[in-house]
C-alpha cells in the first residue's frame, strides 16, 4: 500500500497547503517591513521639511552659500561640497589598495591566510565609528598638522588651516573605515567567477597575473564597481568619525588641507539647538532627507549592479 507523506505525518494535504501559504505571506510581510520603515522615514522627513520649502525654493537651499540660522539663511551648499570633498578623497585613497588586497585574497592568498584575514576584515568593519574618530584625532590630525607647512611650501599655498583638522584627516579616516567593505565585496565577487575561466586562460599559456587581468577582472568588473558604490555610500553618510577630525567650519573648501562641514556632522552638531530658532527644525530635517535620499540611491544602484554581476558569473 502506498502511503502519502502528508498521511505519514498525520497532517492532511489541505492543512499543509494552508501552513505553506501562511508561511509565504509571513515571509512577504517581514520582507516588506524594511521598505515600509524607509517609506515612513521619507514621508515624516518630507512633512517636517515642508515649512522651509514653502518659504524658500529648493535651489535657494541647495545652492545657498550662507548658513546663518539666526538671520533665516539656510544654504546647504558648503555642507554638500564639504561632504563631497571628504568622500571623494576617501574613495581615491581607498580604492587602489582595496582592489590590490581583494585580488590577493581571491587569487593569490593561501587558504589558511585567507581564513585569517577575512575575519580580521569583518572585525575592522565592526569597530564603532567613534573609535575611528578617536584614532584619527590622536594620530592622523597631528600628522596632517606636521606636514601642512612643508606641503604648503612645496606648492606655494597659503596656510589657511594649520590645525590639522580638515578634509585630508577626514578622508584618511574614512578611507580606513570603508576599506573592509570594499575588500570583502570585491574579493567575494572575484571568487564567484567560475574556475573554468581561470583554467582555460592558464591552459593557453597565460600567467596567473594575465589570467587575473584579462579573465577574472573583466568578469568581476560590475561587482567591483558595486563594492565601490557601496563604499561611497557608507563614506557619504558617516557621521561621528568625520565630525571629530574634519574641523566643522561651514566654508567652501579650496584644498584638502582646509576644514569642512559635512551634512551628517551638521545634523549631529545642531539638532539640540534648533528649538529656539524658527525654521531651524525644518532646515535640519531637509538636510536629513537629502542625506537619506542620496544614500538610498547609491545603495539601490550598488545592489542592482551586484545582482547583475552575480547572475553573469553563474
Residue pairs with C-beta under 8 A, 6 or more apart in sequence:
4 13
6 12
6 13
6 16
38 296
41 292
42 289
42 292
42 293
45 285
45 286
45 288
45 289
45 292
46 289
48 281
48 282
48 285
49 282
49 285
49 286
49 289
50 282
51 279
51 281
51 282
52 61
52 74
52 279
52 282
52 283
52 286
53 61
53 282
53 286
55 279
56 74
60 75
61 74
61 75
61 76
61 283
61 286
62 76
62 77
62 80
62 290
63 75
63 77
64 73
64 74
64 75
64 76
64 77
65 75
65 77
65 78
65 252
66 73
66 75
67 73
67 74
67 75
67 76
67 78
67 79
67 250
69 274
69 277
69 279
69 280
69 283
70 277
72 278
72 279
74 279
74 283
74 286
76 263
76 286
76 287
76 290
77 252
78 250
78 251
78 252
78 260
78 261
79 250
79 261
79 262
79 263
79 266
79 287
80 263
80 290
81 252
81 253
81 260
82 167
82 246
82 250
82 252
82 253
82 260
82 261
82 262
82 263
83 236
83 260
83 262
83 263
83 264
85 167
85 171
85 253
85 256
85 260
86 167
86 170
86 171
86 174
86 235
86 242
86 246
86 260
86 262
87 174
87 232
87 235
87 236
89 167
89 168
89 170
89 171
89 174
89 175
89 256
90 170
90 171
90 172
90 173
90 174
90 175
90 177
90 178
90 235
91 175
91 178
91 228
91 231
91 232
91 235
92 171
93 171
93 172
93 175
94 174
94 175
94 176
94 178
94 179
94 182
94 231
95 182
95 228
95 231
97 179
98 179
98 182
98 183
98 186
98 231
99 182
99 186
99 224
101 179
101 183
101 187
102 182
102 183
102 186
102 187
102 190
102 224
102 227
103 190
103 212
103 217
105 114
105 117
105 118
105 183
105 187
106 186
106 187
106 188
106 190
106 191
106 216
107 190
107 208
107 212
107 216
108 208
109 117
118 184
121 180
121 183
121 184
122 180
122 184
124 179
124 180
125 180
125 181
125 184
128 240
129 177
129 238
129 239
129 240
129 241
130 240
130 241
130 244
132 173
132 176
132 177
132 241
133 173
133 240
133 241
133 242
133 243
133 244
133 245
134 244
135 173
136 169
136 170
136 172
136 173
136 241
136 244
136 245
137 244
137 245
140 164
140 169
140 172
140 173
140 245
141 163
141 164
141 165
141 169
141 245
142 164
143 164
144 164
144 166
144 168
144 169
144 172
144 257
145 162
145 163
145 164
146 164
148 159
148 161
148 162
148 164
148 257
149 159
149 162
151 157
151 257
152 158
152 159
152 257
157 255
157 257
159 257
160 254
160 255
160 257
160 258
161 247
161 257
161 258
161 259
163 247
163 259
165 245
165 246
165 247
165 259
166 246
166 247
166 253
166 256
166 257
166 258
166 259
166 260
167 246
167 253
167 255
167 256
167 257
167 258
167 259
167 260
168 256
168 257
169 245
169 246
170 241
170 242
170 245
170 246
170 260
170 262
171 256
173 241
173 242
173 245
174 235
174 238
174 241
174 242
177 234
177 235
177 238
177 241
178 231
178 232
178 234
178 235
181 227
181 230
181 231
181 234
182 227
182 228
182 230
182 231
184 227
185 223
185 226
185 227
185 230
185 306
186 220
186 223
186 224
186 227
188 223
189 220
189 223
189 224
189 226
189 227
189 306
189 309
189 310
189 313
190 216
190 217
190 220
190 223
190 224
192 220
192 223
192 309
192 310
192 313
193 215
193 216
193 219
193 220
193 313
194 313
197 215
197 216
197 219
198 211
198 215
198 216
200 215
201 210
201 211
201 214
201 215
202 208
202 211
206 214
206 215
217 224
219 312
219 313
220 309
220 313
221 309
222 305
222 306
222 308
222 309
222 312
223 305
223 306
223 309
223 310
223 313
225 305
226 302
226 303
226 305
226 306
226 309
227 302
227 306
229 298
229 301
229 302
229 305
230 298
230 299
230 302
230 306
232 298
233 295
233 298
233 299
233 302
236 291
236 294
236 295
236 298
237 264
237 291
237 295
238 264
239 264
239 265
239 267
239 268
240 268
242 262
242 264
242 265
243 262
243 264
243 265
243 268
243 269
246 259
246 260
246 261
246 262
246 265
247 258
247 259
247 260
247 261
248 259
248 260
248 261
248 265
248 269
249 259
249 260
249 261
250 261
250 266
251 258
251 259
251 260
251 261
253 259
253 260
263 287
263 290
263 291
264 291
266 284
266 287
267 284
267 287
267 288
267 291
270 280
270 284
271 284
273 280
274 280
274 281
274 283
274 284
275 281
